[in-house]
Amino acid sequence: MALNNRTATSTGLSPFFFTHGYHLEPVQIKEALRPDGKSPVAKAEGIVRRFQEATEWAQAAIASAQERQEDNANARRQPSDQYKPGDKVWLRLRNIRSQRPSKKLDWLAGKYTIAHESITGK
């Protein structure tokens, strides 16, 4: 119960709140067992409303956390060089097998011409 009631750093809410719509506290357990005079329909509508608000809050909190993480990750990154077909580039062949007797002979081999543009990844 203690872990389910602990708030998550990304959302600011506990897993128990997302499943039940309220924070669990020892005092609330006894109060929840008492009848309060509301109709079952009104109680159900209240629960649904709390779940919707919790979902909206969690989505906003997660989006905010993702933006912060993206900003922190991109703080020191630089854009990569843009190459066009016809440009000459050096290739690092460290992970490419060759027919040469020693890997040391061609770990950084001659200039290669870019034949066509290929987009892999993003």
Long-range contacts (C-beta under 8 A, 24 or more apart in sequence): 9-65, 10-61, 10-62, 10-65, 11-57, 11-58, 11-61, 11-62, 11-65, 12-57, 12-61, 13-54, 13-57, 13-58, 13-61, 17-54, 18-51, 18-54, 18-55, 18-58, 21-47, 21-50, 21-51, 21-54, 22-50, 83-114, 83-117, 84-114, 84-117, 85-114, 85-115, 85-116, 85-117, 86-113, 86-114, 87-113, 87-114, 88-112, 88-113, 88-114, 89-114
